[in-house]
Structures are given as structure tokens and as C-alpha cells.
Amino acid sequence: MNIFLAILALVGGFVLLIKGADWFVEGSSSVAKLLKVPTIIIGLTVVALGTSLPEASVSISSALKGQNALAVSNVVGSNLFNTLVVLGASALIKPIAVQKNTIEKEIPFSILCTAALLGSLFLGINTGVPADGEVGTAVVETTYTLGWIAGLILTALFAFYMYWQISAALKARKAGELEEEEDVKVMSPLKSILAIVVGAVCIIFGGDFVVDGASAIAAKFGMSETLIGMTIVALGTSLPELVTSMVAATKGESDLALGNVIGSNIFNVVFILGSSALISPITVGLLAVIDTVAVIVITVLVLIFAAATKNRISRAEGAVLLACYAGYFVYMFVR
């Protein structure tokens, strides 16, 4: 694949992923509403999963094709981008109000999920593997594998998270503390199913195009799949979160911006990597471990910012988050 076709595949793949996710969410939400599912449940399940579908498609496609570095770096890179750029930019527009429940439960749970990923990587540590694949060479590389046990652990955390969120939402609604404000567009059964099918097809093909295009660009310029996944692919698949959070911040709904980012980060780790590991073992190098540690550190930093400044993330703290991403971006290129 020449460079022009690779870029075309990458850009086209991003368009298919984002539009496909929109159509899939609209169709699924409509079907759920036709079946009398409460709006709040639709928001916590279908809509929340929808923003993570681009990452899911890319990571699962990568795992199936054996391009493991791209599968993991896409998720980790997206979480770094979400936490540092999406939150940082949103806070610059308007300081982000942080609910007490988010500080005490959701952000710590996000840290727990990423720590579980890190622990799972160390469970699958492999030493003594020659870096160039030839036995007897002097250069030895330590690798880390996410196998089916890691997949089960992460998937179990995903199931618990969904149960926890839905139970809390239903309890709050019953107590009259939560009103269903979101309007779900209801289409005819035929249009709903058509939207789901077309959306799913776009997501599948979009994921394939992004993986093929990104891999071709990496090969052409001598860049690693990890670097491509952490930068270009992570940015492209994080566009739904970026757009959603920026719009929320502009409208003054800054708490939605934070909830969107934290929820997406949790979904990315436990749902996407859990599913990918169950489908096919994922083996990565030390850089993936370093990047996973970085996600934990910056999420702890967000927790400190939120707790230390009267339950909010200020503009100055948003600027710090953006500066951290700029620094880490440079580090990814020079390492």
C-alpha cells in the first residue's frame, strides 16, 4: 500500500468509525426505547458504549490480525488523550465541577481498572525472548501477554461496573433524585434495525481501514506500531469523546465532560482490552507497561486536582494537563 492510499484508508476509516458509531447508537437507542427501556439505562449502556466503539473496533481488529502493539497502544493512548487533552481543553473553556461521587468512587475505580490491566500484564510476563526472534542472539527482550485469564479479570470488572452504574441510577431515579432529561429519537423498527446494521458494518470496515492504514504508515516512515497507536490512532478514535466533552463544556455542563472521559476510560480498559484478550492473546513490550503506568499517574493527578480545589478542575489545572500531554507527546517520539 503506497502512502497516499494508506492516509486515505486511515482518514476514511476514522469517518466510517465515527459515523458508524453514531448510527449504531441511534438505532440501538431507538430499539431500546421501543422496548420500553428507561432512558437512563440507555444512556449508561448503549450511549456510553457507543463512544468507545471506535477504539473497540481498532483494538479487536488489531488483535485478530496479530498487530498486538496497536491493540494496546490505541486504548492506552486514547485514555492519555482523554484525560490530558479532553479534560484539559474542557477546563480551559470553563472550570470543571466535580461531583463528590466522582471523586470518591468513579475516578478511584478508573485507577483500579488501569491497575488491574498493569497487574494482568505482569501476570503474563515472558523473559528470555530474543528481540529479533532469533534464538541465541545477545539482545533479549521482556514481553508481557494479556491472555484469557486477564481477559476474564477485565471483563468481570466491566460487568461489575455496568451493574454498579445501573443499580445506582435506578435507585436515584426511584428516590426522585434523578430526572430523565435526555430525549431519545425513536424511529420505526425497520429504520432502527437498518441503522444498527449499517452502523455495525461501518464500524467493522472502519476499524480494518484504520489498522491497515496506520500499519502501512508506520512501515513507510519506520515508526513503531506503538507510536502510531499512541498518537494518530488514539487521536482519531478519541474524537467522539473530544467533541462530546467540548460541547458539554461550552454549554456549561462541565460535569458531563468529566463523566464522559472517566466513563470512556473505564470502558476502554475493561471492555475493549478484556474482549480483545479473550479473542486472542495480546503480547506487548516494556513501552506498553510504561504507558499504562503513565495513565495511572495522570488519573491520580486528576483526582488530586479535583479533591484539592473545592471539587473542581480549574483553568490553571487544565493548562497543566495540556502541558503534561505535550511533554509526554515529545517523550513518545524520542524514546
C-alpha positions as CSV (number, residue, x, y, z in Angstrom):
1,M,0.0,0.0,0.0
2,N,1.5,3.3,-1.0
3,I,1.5,6.3,1.3
4,F,-1.4,8.1,-0.4
5,L,-3.7,5.0,-0.1
6,A,-2.5,4.5,3.5
7,I,-3.5,8.0,4.5
8,L,-6.8,7.7,2.6
9,A,-7.6,4.4,4.4
10,L,-6.7,6.0,7.8
11,V,-8.9,9.1,7.2
12,G,-11.7,7.1,5.6
13,G,-11.6,4.6,8.5
14,F,-12.0,7.3,11.1
15,V,-15.0,8.7,9.2
16,L,-16.6,5.3,9.0
17,L,-15.9,4.6,12.7
18,I,-17.4,7.9,13.9
19,K,-20.5,7.9,11.7
20,G,-20.9,4.1,12.2
21,A,-20.9,4.6,16.0
22,D,-23.5,7.4,15.6
23,W,-25.8,5.3,13.6
24,F,-25.3,2.3,15.8
25,V,-26.1,4.3,18.9
26,E,-29.2,5.9,17.3
27,G,-30.6,2.6,16.1
28,S,-29.9,0.8,19.4
29,S,-31.3,3.6,21.5
30,S,-34.4,3.6,19.3
31,V,-34.9,-0.2,19.7
32,A,-34.4,0.1,23.5
33,K,-37.0,2.9,23.7
34,L,-39.4,0.9,21.6
35,L,-38.9,-2.0,24.1
36,K,-39.7,0.5,27.0
37,V,-36.2,0.5,28.4
38,P,-35.7,3.6,30.7
39,T,-33.8,6.4,29.1
40,I,-31.2,6.5,31.9
41,I,-30.3,2.8,31.2
42,I,-30.0,3.6,27.5
43,G,-27.5,6.4,28.4
44,L,-25.5,4.3,30.7
45,T,-25.2,1.3,28.3
46,V,-25.8,2.0,24.7
47,V,-24.7,5.6,24.5
48,A,-21.7,5.0,26.8
49,L,-20.6,2.0,24.8
50,G,-21.1,4.0,21.6
51,T,-18.3,6.4,22.3
52,S,-15.9,3.5,22.8
53,L,-16.9,1.6,19.7
54,P,-14.1,3.2,17.5
55,E,-11.4,2.1,20.0
56,A,-13.1,-1.3,20.3
57,S,-13.1,-1.9,16.5
58,V,-9.5,-0.9,16.1
59,S,-8.2,-2.9,19.1
60,I,-10.2,-6.0,18.2
61,S,-9.2,-5.8,14.6
62,S,-5.6,-5.4,15.6
63,A,-5.7,-8.4,18.0
64,L,-7.2,-10.6,15.3
65,K,-4.5,-9.6,12.8
66,G,-1.7,-10.2,15.4
67,Q,-0.8,-6.5,15.5
68,N,-0.8,-6.5,19.3
69,A,1.1,-3.3,19.9
70,L,-1.5,-1.3,18.1
71,A,-4.3,-3.1,20.0
72,V,-3.0,-1.9,23.4
73,S,-1.4,1.4,22.4
74,N,-4.7,2.5,20.9
75,V,-6.5,2.1,24.2
76,V,-3.8,3.4,26.4
77,G,-3.1,6.3,24.1
78,S,-6.8,7.2,24.0
79,N,-7.0,7.2,27.8
80,L,-4.0,9.5,28.0
81,F,-5.5,11.8,25.3
82,N,-8.9,11.8,27.0
83,T,-7.5,12.6,30.5
84,L,-4.9,15.2,29.5
85,V,-6.3,16.8,26.3
86,V,-10.1,16.4,26.5
87,L,-10.2,17.3,30.2
88,G,-7.5,20.0,29.9
89,A,-9.2,21.7,27.0
90,S,-12.7,21.5,28.6
91,A,-11.3,23.0,31.9
92,L,-9.8,25.9,29.9
93,I,-13.2,26.7,28.4
94,K,-14.8,26.5,31.8
95,P,-13.6,25.1,35.2
96,I,-15.0,21.6,35.6
97,A,-17.3,21.0,38.5
98,V,-16.6,17.5,40.0
99,Q,-19.3,15.7,42.0
100,K,-18.4,14.1,45.3
101,N,-19.4,10.7,44.0
102,T,-17.0,11.1,41.1
103,I,-14.1,11.9,43.5
104,E,-14.9,9.1,45.9
105,K,-16.0,6.3,43.6
106,E,-15.6,6.7,39.8
107,I,-12.1,8.2,39.5
108,P,-10.7,5.6,42.0
109,F,-12.5,2.8,40.1
110,S,-10.8,4.1,36.9
111,I,-7.5,3.9,38.7
112,L,-8.3,0.4,39.9
113,C,-9.2,-0.8,36.4
114,T,-5.9,0.5,34.9
115,A,-4.0,-1.0,37.9
116,A,-5.8,-4.4,37.1
117,L,-4.5,-4.0,33.5
118,L,-1.0,-3.4,34.8
119,G,-1.2,-6.4,37.1
120,S,-2.5,-8.5,34.3
121,L,0.5,-7.6,32.1
122,F,2.9,-8.7,34.8
123,L,0.9,-12.0,35.2
124,G,1.8,-12.7,31.6
125,I,5.5,-11.7,31.8
126,N,7.8,-13.6,29.5
127,T,11.6,-13.3,29.8
128,G,14.4,-14.6,27.6
129,V,12.7,-13.9,24.3
130,P,15.2,-12.6,21.7
131,A,14.1,-9.2,20.5
132,D,14.8,-10.1,16.8
133,G,13.1,-13.5,17.1
134,E,16.4,-15.4,16.6
135,V,17.5,-17.9,19.3
136,G,21.0,-17.4,20.6
137,T,21.3,-13.6,20.0
138,A,22.6,-11.4,22.7
139,V,19.7,-9.0,22.7
140,V,16.9,-10.2,24.9
141,E,13.5,-8.5,25.4
142,T,11.0,-9.0,28.1
143,T,7.4,-9.2,26.8
144,Y,4.0,-9.1,28.6
145,T,1.0,-11.1,27.5
146,L,-2.7,-10.4,28.2
147,G,-4.2,-13.9,28.0
148,W,-7.6,-15.3,28.6
149,I,-7.2,-15.1,32.4
150,A,-6.5,-11.3,32.1
151,G,-9.5,-11.1,29.7
152,L,-11.7,-12.7,32.3
153,I,-10.5,-10.4,35.1
154,L,-11.1,-7.2,33.0
155,T,-14.4,-8.5,31.7
156,A,-15.5,-9.2,35.3
157,L,-14.7,-5.6,36.2
158,F,-16.7,-4.4,33.2
159,A,-19.7,-6.5,34.3
160,F,-19.4,-5.1,37.9
161,Y,-19.1,-1.6,36.6
162,M,-22.3,-1.9,34.5
163,Y,-24.2,-3.4,37.4
164,W,-23.0,-0.7,39.8
165,Q,-23.9,2.2,37.4
166,I,-27.3,0.8,36.5
167,S,-28.2,0.0,40.1
168,A,-27.2,3.4,41.3
169,A,-29.1,5.2,38.5
170,L,-32.3,3.2,39.2
171,K,-32.0,3.8,42.9
172,A,-31.5,7.6,42.4
173,R,-34.4,7.8,40.0
174,K,-36.7,5.9,42.4
175,A,-35.7,8.3,45.1
176,G,-36.6,11.3,42.9
177,E,-33.0,12.5,42.7
178,L,-32.6,11.9,39.0
179,E,-34.8,13.1,36.1
180,E,-34.6,11.7,32.6
181,E,-33.9,14.7,30.5
182,E,-32.3,13.1,27.5
183,D,-34.6,12.7,24.6
184,V,-34.1,9.5,22.6
185,K,-35.0,9.7,19.0
186,V,-37.5,6.9,18.3
187,M,-37.5,5.5,14.7
188,S,-39.6,2.8,13.1
189,P,-38.5,-0.8,13.9
190,L,-37.2,-1.2,10.3
191,K,-35.2,2.1,10.3
192,S,-33.8,1.2,13.8
193,I,-32.6,-2.2,12.6
194,L,-31.2,-0.7,9.4
195,A,-29.3,1.9,11.4
196,I,-27.8,-0.8,13.7
197,V,-26.8,-3.0,10.7
198,V,-25.3,-0.1,8.6
199,G,-23.6,1.3,11.7
200,A,-22.0,-2.1,12.6
201,V,-20.8,-2.6,9.1
202,C,-19.2,0.9,9.0
203,I,-17.5,0.2,12.4
204,I,-16.1,-3.2,11.3
205,F,-14.8,-1.8,8.0
206,G,-13.6,1.4,9.5
207,G,-11.6,-0.5,12.1
208,D,-10.0,-2.6,9.4
209,F,-9.1,0.5,7.3
210,V,-7.6,2.3,10.3
211,V,-5.4,-0.7,11.3
212,D,-4.2,-1.3,7.7
213,G,-3.6,2.4,7.1
214,A,-1.8,3.0,10.4
215,S,0.4,-0.1,9.9
216,A,1.3,1.0,6.4
217,I,2.2,4.5,7.5
218,A,4.3,3.0,10.4
219,A,6.2,0.8,7.9
220,K,6.7,3.6,5.4
221,F,8.2,6.0,7.9
222,G,10.0,3.5,10.1
223,M,7.7,4.3,13.1
224,S,6.6,1.7,15.6
225,E,3.0,0.5,15.8
226,T,3.1,1.6,19.4
227,L,3.9,5.2,18.4
228,I,1.3,5.3,15.7
229,G,-1.3,3.8,18.1
230,M,-0.4,6.2,20.9
231,T,-0.7,9.3,18.7
232,I,-2.5,9.3,15.3
233,V,-4.9,6.3,16.0
234,A,-5.5,7.4,19.6
235,L,-6.4,10.9,18.4
236,G,-8.8,9.7,15.7
237,T,-10.6,7.2,17.9
238,S,-10.9,9.8,20.7
239,L,-12.7,12.3,18.5
240,P,-16.2,11.4,19.8
241,E,-15.1,12.0,23.4
242,L,-13.4,15.2,22.5
243,V,-16.4,16.6,20.6
244,T,-18.9,15.5,23.3
245,S,-16.9,17.0,26.2
246,M,-16.0,20.2,24.4
247,V,-19.7,20.8,23.5
248,A,-20.7,20.0,27.1
249,A,-18.1,22.4,28.5
250,T,-19.3,25.2,26.1
251,K,-22.9,24.7,27.3
252,G,-21.7,24.9,30.9
253,E,-22.4,21.2,31.5
254,S,-18.8,20.7,32.7
255,D,-19.6,17.7,35.0
256,L,-20.8,15.8,31.9
257,A,-17.3,16.4,30.3
258,L,-15.6,14.7,33.2
259,G,-18.1,11.9,33.5
260,N,-17.8,11.2,29.8
261,V,-14.0,11.0,30.0
262,I,-13.8,8.8,33.1
263,G,-16.6,6.5,31.9
264,S,-14.9,6.2,28.5
265,N,-11.5,5.4,30.1
266,I,-13.1,2.6,32.2
267,F,-14.9,1.2,29.1
268,N,-11.7,1.3,27.1
269,V,-9.7,-0.8,29.6
270,V,-12.1,-3.3,30.9
271,F,-14.4,-3.8,27.9
272,I,-12.1,-3.3,24.9
273,L,-8.9,-5.0,26.2
274,G,-10.9,-7.6,28.1
275,S,-12.8,-8.6,24.9
276,S,-9.6,-8.4,22.8
277,A,-7.7,-10.6,25.2
278,L,-10.5,-13.2,25.3
279,I,-10.5,-13.3,21.5
280,S,-6.7,-13.5,21.0
281,P,-3.8,-13.3,23.4
282,I,-2.1,-9.8,23.2
283,T,1.7,-9.6,23.7
284,V,3.4,-6.3,24.1
285,G,6.8,-4.9,25.2
286,L,8.0,-2.7,28.0
287,L,6.8,0.6,26.4
288,A,3.1,-0.6,26.9
289,V,3.8,-1.1,30.6
290,I,5.4,2.4,30.9
291,D,2.4,4.0,29.1
292,T,0.0,2.1,31.4
293,V,1.8,3.4,34.5
294,A,1.6,6.9,33.0
295,V,-2.2,6.6,32.7
296,I,-2.4,5.6,36.4
297,V,-0.2,8.6,37.4
298,I,-2.2,11.2,35.4
299,T,-5.5,9.8,36.6
300,V,-4.2,10.2,40.2
301,L,-3.2,13.7,39.3
302,V,-6.7,14.5,38.1
303,L,-8.1,13.1,41.4
304,I,-5.7,15.3,43.4
305,F,-6.7,18.4,41.3
306,A,-10.4,17.6,41.9
307,A,-10.1,17.0,45.6
308,A,-7.7,19.8,46.4
309,T,-9.5,22.7,44.7
310,K,-13.0,22.5,46.1
311,N,-14.4,19.8,43.9
312,R,-13.4,21.3,40.6
313,I,-10.7,21.3,38.0
314,S,-9.6,24.9,37.4
315,R,-8.4,26.6,34.2
316,A,-4.8,26.6,35.6
317,E,-5.0,22.8,36.3
318,G,-6.4,22.3,32.8
319,A,-3.4,24.1,31.4
320,V,-1.2,21.8,33.5
321,L,-2.9,18.7,32.0
322,L,-2.4,20.0,28.4
323,A,1.3,20.7,29.2
324,C,1.7,17.2,30.5
325,Y,0.4,15.8,27.3
326,A,2.7,18.0,25.2
327,G,5.6,16.7,27.3
328,Y,4.6,13.1,27.0
329,F,4.0,13.5,23.3
330,V,7.6,14.6,22.8
331,Y,8.7,11.7,25.0
332,M,6.9,9.2,22.8
333,F,8.8,10.4,19.8
334,V,12.3,10.4,21.3
335,R,12.2,7.2,23.4
